[in-house]
């Protein structure tokens, strides 16, 4: 079976996805796969039976795991005995740590809001390991995605066998007693101590990079720097993977041999060291994959007279072992990318990469292989890929391999041995890091360096995989007359398919995005003929003490609205309509302006704009984005859809909510009323000026507050549907029951974002239907 374990791994993979995703479609694919092995690869009967047996075995294993992957904790439980399992994460005044509830042996995530700066310092410097703590708290379900393309935190934790978050009422280290340590806990304690040691003895730039490269911890890195690594497509260099593991193991092996130890001794030593290294570096999927592969190769070397394993066999067997132990890891993005890219590079190495002689050419070919093979997953999970990733990798891979990795290890060991580090070495590394980070920021913010076509449909993902396989097939063939032309055609098709899909889509939509207690509405016209965004949502940020501030606090525009839009392939907003100056309506505008191309901004014609509106105007001026102050009587028309401004009057001087931009529109064959936070007096003015106004869909004013949606207003416009954008369990008690009663009395169908998530009206021609993201 040498060289054929790859096909066995594919059989195991199909067995798992038959269980975890859908049985019948992948069962048919499995049947075709077996048929292909028989007809094209001429597999023997015993080999086919082995693949079938493993496929069925992995299907049953995944079924068993999903059946038992359920919580046993009672929602009413408030007291818990917890053993902490991971290093705590402290961000501002929030501590998060993973633990195990002792009675049911169930993993939980614990959160604690730190009370003082002294307590924060204490918790940052004290380990939570080797102790059993009685804690009091409230069980809460993790948040789930409430918008298309949103992050499903509940699903993410469930794949890690975590179903509850415990909000602690007291410090996680109160009421604790020591317990007997285990080898695993001892290594985790060592990791915690090592990371803290780096923070105390190295400058911030060096300690953050060292913690990432030595211990696999990126929590101390600046969030903006991490964003730059992601935008340039080199964030994988911060994750400990095959490159880091190979260099580390090679260094240990070389030192051992140079010290006079035998190869046999060093092989046995490394087999013991590898599991320790996995735990010491955080047990990420990329580390586990690399260490499993190296362990299998070492075992084969140890028993080379009985066992022969080539590289493709090693990664295939590592995949099989990892997937059998933890089938749910299939949903882990790190697992997916690590194995997919590694498989692609290993399969390309014998023919494609072997043709390139120079190191630069080989590195470029490897980078192309990695970027192209990862593209379907990157589009599916992140909606885009970096267009400068190949160039950035050519520059930063040597920097990490030959400068950063050796330097951080050498400085760390010097510091451990002598208690100090030569100042010149420290300054030299610090300046190098600062220079490379500055360059990374420049590269990350270059225009037109990101390809963001949106999240592809599953069918499109399959097409991507076929086209990428075709690219590699053409690439690995011997040179022929039109080879370069054929490669260019395939690449052009790969980069055109999703944008063409978006352009051909004949459906338009109006979506009320769930932004919590705020407003944000997308109007997307068919065939990509235009995008309007009415308000952006926004988070109310209160001034806090510095120690309480989060490194990257939640921001609705950046964390909700932008991913929603990019997931649809929307990178350009034709009209950004900011109804009025309240933060919950326009607080996310700065993120929209920094992440997307905005062609025009509409603001209300008021004499006293808010401070936030003025800041937005300044940013718009920097980007040369025209701002149009609109008032009653303005109108425009696009693609057969009509928009009329009915409030406020020009140079409005009254209360801010009353000065909201109010739009009556005809979209998708029905009439709409978008009124921001228009109050009852403002509504009265509208119906006085437009006594025959009737509306099909009402965007309920001020999140359902009783200061809006007056009875006389509702009775005149007679809305068939009402949309209420409101935060779940908000402190204002919105929507008010009086408003709900008025709408119910008018036989109006009510949709609410707090209960149903994003609400979308899909239309084709003059007809459409409403749907909600949550059932």
N, C-alpha and C positions, 0 to 999 in steps of 0.2 A: 504493500500500500504506500510505499515511499513516494512522495510527491502528489498523492491523491487524497490526502486528508482534507484538502480544501473542499472537495466535493462532499465529504462527510459532514463538514462544518455547515455547508449550505443546507443539507438535509436536516440537521438539528435546528438551524435557524427557521426553516419552513415549519417544522413541528411546533416551535414556540409561537410563531405569529399566527398559526392556525388556531391556537388556544387563546392568545391575548388580544387578537384583533378580530378577524372574521374567518370562520372555518371554511366555507365552501369555495370562495374565490381562490384562497391560497391552497386549498386541497386540489383544485384543478391545476394551479401552477405547479404544485408538487408532482402531480401525475405527469404533466408535460416534461418536467425536469427529469424524472426517472426515465421516461421514454427517450429523451435526448441522450442520457448517459448510455442507454442500451444501443441506440442506433448510431450515434455519432462518436461516442468515446469507447464503444465496444467493451463496456464493463462486464465482468464475469458475474455469474449468478450469485456467488458468495458475497461479492462486493455490493451488489444491489440489495441483497438481503440485509447486509450490515447497515446500509443507509436507511432502509425502510424501518429496521428495528430501532435505530437511534431516533428517527423522526417521530415514530409512535411514542417512544420512551420520553422524549422531550415534550411532546404534546401532553402526555399524562403528568409529567413533572410540573409543567406550567399550570395545568388545571388544578393540581393539588395545592400549589402555592397560592393561586388566586382564591381558591375556596377557603383557605386558612388565613388569608390576608385580611382579617377583620378585627375590629376592636372588641375587647371584652370589658372595657371600663364603663361604669355607669356614669351617665352625664351629670348626675346629682352629686357625685363624689367630690369632696372638698379637701380631704386630708390624704396625703400620699407619702409613701416611703420611696425615696428616689436615690438611685446610684447614678452618678454623672458619668457619661460615656465619651464625651468629646471636650476639646478646649472651648471655653466660653468665648463668645464674641461680644465685645463691649463697644457700642457705637453711641457716643453722646451719653445720655442718661438711660440707655436701654441695654440690658444684658440679655443675651439669648444663649441657651445651652441645651444640648440634647442629653436626655437621661433615660433611665429604665425604671419603670414602676415595678416594685419588687414583687407584689402579690401576684400579678398576672404576667410578669415578665414581658411587659409591653413597652415599646419605645414611645417617648413623648418629647415634645419640644416645650421648654420652659422659658417664659419671658418675665423679666423683672425690671421695674422702673426704679432706677437708683435714686436714693433720697438726697445724697450730699456728695460733694467733691471728694471728701475724705473716704467715704464708702466706696466710691468709684476707684480710687487709687488702691484701696485694700483689695477689692475684687479683681482688679487687673493683675495684681502681683501675687495672688494666692491661688494655688491649684485647687480644683474641686474634686480631684481624683482621690481614691482610697478612703472614701467616707460615705456613710449612709445617713441621709438627711430626711427628717420629717418636715414636710412643707405643707403650707395651706394655700390654696388657690382655687381659681375657677376654671373649669374645663370649657374650652371653646373650639368650635370647628374651624380649621384653617379657611381662609378666604378662597373663594373660587372665582374664576374668570366671569365677568359680567358683560364683556364686550367681545366681539370677534377679534381674534389675534391677541387677546389679553393673556397675561401670565396666570395659569391655573395653579396656584400655590397648593391647593388641596390635592390635586392630582400628583404634583411634584413630590409632596411629602408621603402620599399613599404608596408611591413606588418605592419609598424607603421604609415602608412599614410603620409610618407615623400617621396617626389619625386624629390626635388631639393636641391642642396648644393649651398649656396651663399658665394662666396669668397669676403670678405669685403675689401674695400680699406682704411678704417679708423677705429678707435676704435669703438667697439660696444656701447660705452657709450657717444659718441658725439651726439649732436643734440637730446637730450632726454628731456622729460618733465614728471613730476609725474602724475600718474593716480590713480584712486580709487582702493584700495586693496580689495581683496576678502578673505574669510576664508582660501581657498586653498593656495592662494599666501602667506598669513600670516604664515601658517604652513611651507611652503617651505622656506620662509625667516628664520624661526626659525631653520630649519634643516641646512641651509647654515651657520648661525651664530654658531650653535652648533659644526659643523665639524671644522670650523676655530678656535673656542675656544679650542678644543682638540689639534689642531696643535700647538697652541701658548703655552699651559700650560703643555703638556705632552711630554716626550721623543718620538722620532720618532717611536720606536717599539711599545710603548703603544698607541700612538695616532692613528697609522694605524689600529691596531687591534680594538681599541675602536670605531673608525669611522665605521668599518665594522659591529661590533656586535650591536652597539647602533643605528646607522643611515643607515646601509645598504650600505655604501660607501666604495668601495675597491680601489679607484683611488690613495689613498696615500700609499698603500702597495707596497713594492718592487716587480717589475715584476718577478724577479728570484724566490722570495719566493712564489708568486702565481703559478709559474710553478711547484715548488716542491709540493704544495698542489694538483695540478692537477695530477701530475705523481703518487702520492700516493693514489689517489682516495678519498681525504677528503676535496676537495674544497667546497663541499656543506656546510661544517661547517662555512664557512665565509659568506654564504648567509643567511639572516634572513629567517627562515622557521618555521615549526610547533614547533620545539624544543624551539627556541628563543621566539616565540610569547606565547607559553604555559607558559614558565617560567616567562615571563614579566607580563602576565595577572594574573597568579597565585599569583605572588608577590603583585601586586596591590590589588587583592581581599583579600589576607591574611591581608595586612596592614589595609585595610578598616574595615574588621571584627574586628581586634584587637583594632581598635580605637572606636569601639562601634556602627558602622554603620550597618544598617540592610542588610540582603541578597538581599531584593527587591531593596533597594537603590543602592547597589553595582552592581546589574545586570543592572539596568538602566544606571548607570554611565559607565559601561564597554561598553554597546551598543553605547554610545556616543563617548567613547574614541577610539574604534576600527577603525572607518574611519580616525580619526586624526592620529592614529598610522600608518596606511597604507601610508598616505602621508608623514609623518615624516620619514619613513624608505625607501622611494624611490619608493614605489608602484610596487615592483617586483612581478611576478606571484606567487612565493612561499608565499610571505607575504599576497597577496590578497586571495589566497586559504586558508591559515591558519585563517585569520581574518573572512572570510565568514563562514567557518566551526564553529568557536567559536561563531559567532553572531547567527547562526542558532540554535546551542545548547542552547545558552542563551535565545533565544526567546521561544524555546520549554520548557525550564525550567520555564520560566515566565508564559506560558500558558499550563502547564503540564496536566491540567484537560481536555484540548481540543486537544492537539497536542503531539504526541510522536515521537521523532526522535532518532534513534540510530546512531552510528558513521558512518556507511556505508551510511546511508541516508543523513547525514550532508555533507559528501564529494561529494556525487552524486548530491545533490541539488546545492552545491557550483559550481560544474563543469557545470551544466546546466545554472545557472545564468551568470557565467563568459563567457561561450561560446556564449550565446545569445547576451550579450552586445557587445562582441568583437570577432566575429568568426575568424578573421585573427590571433588571438593569438594562434590558433592551430599550426602555424608555428614556434612559439617561443620555443626554446629548453628548457628554464627554465620552461615554462608551461608544456611541455610534460613530463619532468623528474619529476617535483614536483607532478603532479597528478598520473602518472603511479606508482611511488614508493610508494606514500601514499596509493593508492588503493591496491597495493600488500600487504603492511604491515597490513592494516586494514582487508583484506580478510583472511590473514594468522593468525591473532591474535586469533580468537576463537578456532582453533583446533591445528595448528602447534606450535605457540609461547606459548600457554597455557601449553604445555607438559613440558616445561623447567622451572625448579624451581629457580635455582640460578640466580642472576643478570648478572653474566658473561655469563652464558649459554643463557639467554634470549637475551642479547645484541649480542652475536655471531649469534644466529638464525635470529635476526632482520637484522643484517648486511648482512648475506647470502641472505636473502629475497630481500633486497634493491639492492644489487649488481647484482644479477641474473636477477631481473625484469628489471633493467635499461640497461642490456647488449645490447639488440638489438638497442636501441637508441644511446648508447655510440659508438657502432661499426659504425652505420650509419653516425653519425655526426663527430666523432673523430677518427674513424678507429681502435680503440683499447681500451682495458680496463687494469686497474692496477691489477696485480696479488697479491699485498700486501694490497689491499684496505680493506679487512676484518680485517686483523691484525692491520692496521693503525687506523681503526675506533674504534676497541676495546681499543686502547690506548688513542686516541685523543677525542672521544666523552665524556668520564668522565672528561677529562681535560677541555674541553670547558664548559660542563654542571655545574661542581662543582667548577671550579677555575676561568676560564677566564670571563664567563658571570657575575657571582656575583661580581668579582673583579672590572671589568671595570665600572659597574653601581655604585658600592659603591664609588670608587675613583672619578668618575665624579660628583656624588652628593655632596661628601665632598668638592671637589674643588669649586663647585657652591655655597655652603653654607658658606664656611669659606675663600674662596679665596686662599687656599693653601692645600697641601696634605702631610700627614706624610711621611717624606723622606724614612723611613724604609720600608713602604708599597710599595712605588714607586720602590725602588731598588729591593725588593723581587719579584715584578711582572715582572720587566724588566729582571732580571736574569732568571726567569722561562721561559719567552718568548724566550730569546736568546738560552737557552738550548734546548727547544723544536724545535726551528727553525733549530738549528744545527743538531739535530736528524732527522728532516724532510728532510734536504738536503742529509744526508747520505742514508736514506731510498729511496729517490727519485732517487738517482744515483746508486743504487744497480743493478748489471747486472741481466738479465733474470726476471725482475719483471714486465714486460709489455707484454701483449698479443696483437700483432698488425697484425691481418689477413687481414686487408683492409676493404674497404667499401662494405658491402654485397649488392647484387642485391635485389630488392623488393621481389622477390620470396623467397630468402634466409631469409629475415627478417620475412616473414610469417612462414617459417619452424622453425626459432628460437622461435617464439612466441608459436607455437604448442609444441615444445620440452620443453620449459620452463613451459608451462601449465601442460605438462605430468609430469615433475619433481615435481611440487607442488602437483599434484594429488597423486603421489606415496608417497611423503613425509607426506601428511596428513592422509594417511591410517593407520590403526592400525598395530602394528608390525607383521610381518610374516617372514617366513624362509629366503627368498632371497631378502628382502627389500633393504638392503644395496648394494647388488650386482646390483639390478635394478637401484638404484639411481646413482651408479658409472657409469653404462653403459650409462644412459641418459646424465650425465655430460660429459663423454668422447665424446659422439656424438656431444653435443653442442659445445665443444671446437675443434672438428675435422672437422666440416662441411665446414667452410669457407676455411681453409687450404687445404682440399681435393678438393674443387671447384677450387682453384688456381692451384693445381697440375694437375688436370684433364684437365684444359683449353688447348686445342690443338693449340691455336692461339698465334703467337708471334707478336711483334710490334716494330716499330722504331718511336719514338715520338720526334719531336722538341718542347720542352716545351717553352711556352711564358714567358721569364724572362725579358721582356723589352729590353733595349739596352744591349744585351749580348748573350751568347750562352749556351745552355744546351740541350743535346740530350740523350734520354734513348734508349738503345737497350735491349729488353726483349725477351728471347728465350722461345719457347713453353714448357709447362709442368714445368715451373719454373726451367729450366736447366741452368740458368745463367742470370746475369744482368750486362750490361756495362753502364757507365755514361760518356759521352764525355762532359767535362766542366760542370760548376756548376752555371753559371751566377755570378753576383756580383754587389754590390752597391758601387759607388764611395763616400767615406766619407771624407769630408773636415774638417779640424781642426776648431772648433768653440769655442766661449766663453762658459764657463761652464753653464751659465744661459740659453743658447739657446739649449743645448743638450737635446734630448728626453730621457725619462726613458727607452724606449726599441725601438730604431730606427728601421725602416724597413730594413730587411736584406733578400735578394733574396733567399739565400740558405735555411735559416730557415723558411721563410714565404711563399715561393712558391715551391721550389724544394722538400723539405722534405715532406710537406703535399701531394704533387702530388704522390710521391713514396709510402708513407705510405698508402694512399688511395687505392693503388693497392696491398697492402700487401707486398711491397718490403721493407725489412729491411736489406738486405745484397747486397752489390755491389761487384761483382767479380773483375771487373777492373774499376778503376776510372782514366779516361784518361784526363789529363790536358794538353791541346794542347800548351799553351804558358803562359807567366807570367802576362798578362794583367788582371786587376781587374775584368773587365766585363766578363771574362771567368773563373776565378778561385777564385774570391772573396768569393763565397759561400762554398768553400771547407771545411772550418773549421766547419761549421754547419753540413755538410755531415759526417765528421769524428766524431763529437760528438754525432750525433743522430743515425747513422747507422753503421753496421759492414762492414768495407772495407777490402777486402782480399789482394788487390794489387793496387799500384798507378803507372801509366805510366806518365813520364815527358819527354820533349824533351832533347836530348843530346846536351846541350849548355854549353859554357865555362863560361858564366856570367848569372846565374839565377837571377831573380828579387827578391826583398825583400820578396814579398808575397810567392814565391816558397820556399824560405829558411824557412819561418815560417811554411809552410805546412810540409816541410821535418822534422822539429823539432818535430811537433805534431805527425807525422807518426812514428818517432823514439820512442816517448813515448809509443805509442800503439803497437809497434813492427809490424808495417805494412811495408812490403817490397816495396821499390821504384825501379822501373826499368827505366833506362834512354834509350830511344829507338831512333833509327835513320834509315835512308834508308837501306832497305835490311832485316829488321826484319819482321817476320810474325808469325802468329799462326792460328789455325783452331779449331772451336768448333761447334759441332752438325751439321756438313755439311755446315757451314758458314766459309768463308775465309776472313782473314784480312792481308793486306800488308802495311807496312810503306814505303812510297815513298819519304818522306822528313821529317826532314832535314838530311844533312850528319852528320856523327859522329863528336862530339865536334865543333858544329857550332859556328861561331864567329860574324855573321852579325847582321842585324836589327832584332828586336824581332819578329815582325809579320812574317818575312820571315823564321824564325826558328820554326814556328808552326808545331806540329805533323800533318802530312798529311797521311790519311788512305784511301786506295782503298779497298773496301770490297764487298763481294758477300753475300747478306742477303735476305732471302725470295724470291730467284729466280731472283733478279735483282742486278745490280752493283751500288755502292754508292761511292761518293767522299766527304770525310770529311776533310776539310783543315784549320780549325780554321780561322785565319786572314791572311792566305797566300796571299802575294802580287803578282803583275804581274810578277816580276822577278822570284819569287819562282815558279809560275805556268809555266813559260817558261822553267825552269830547269826540271820540271816534264815531260813536253811533249817532251823535247829533249831526256830524258832518256827512255821515254816510248812512242815512236812515234805511236804505234798502239792502244793507250789507248782510249777507248770509255766508256761512263758512262750513266747509266739510270737516276740516281738522283744525282744532284749536290747540296751540301750544299754551298750556295754562300758565298764567302769569305768576311770578314770584313763588314758584315751586308749590303752588296750592295754598298759599297764605290767604287768610280771609280778607286781607286788604285788597285782593284782586278778585276777578271773576264774580262781579256783582250779578245779582239775580236778573236785573233788567238787561244787562249785557248778554248773559247767557240766553235769555228768552228771545232776544232779537236775532242774534247770529245763528241760533239753533245748530250747534255743532253736532255732527254725527259721531266724531271721535275726539277724545281729549288726551293729550300727551302731557304727563307730569314728570319733570326731571327733579328728582329729590333724593337726598342721601338716606341710606338705610339707618334707622334708629337715630335720626337727627335730633339735635337738642331743641329745635324750634317747634317740634310737633307737626311739621308739614308732612303731607297735605292736611289742611284743617277739615274736620268732619262736615262743617257747614258747606264748604266748597264741594265736597264729594256728594253731599245731599242735593245741592243745586244741579250738578251735572246728571245725577241719577234721575232727578225729576224731569229733566229734559231728554231722557232716554239716550244719553250720550255714553258710548262705549269708552271706558277709561283704561289707559295703559300707564303704568308707573315703572320708572327705572329701578326704584328700590326693591320692587317685587319681581320684576321681569327682565331686568338688565336692559341692554340696548334694544330699542324699538325701531324697526325698519319698515318702510313702505317701499316695496319693489314695484316698479311700473314699466310697462311696455306699451308704447303708443299712448292711448288715452285711458288705459286700465291698469289697475295694480292691486296688490294685497298687502296687508300688514302681517308682520311676524315678530316674535320676541326671541331674544337670545336664550333666556331661561324659560323653561316650560311653565 
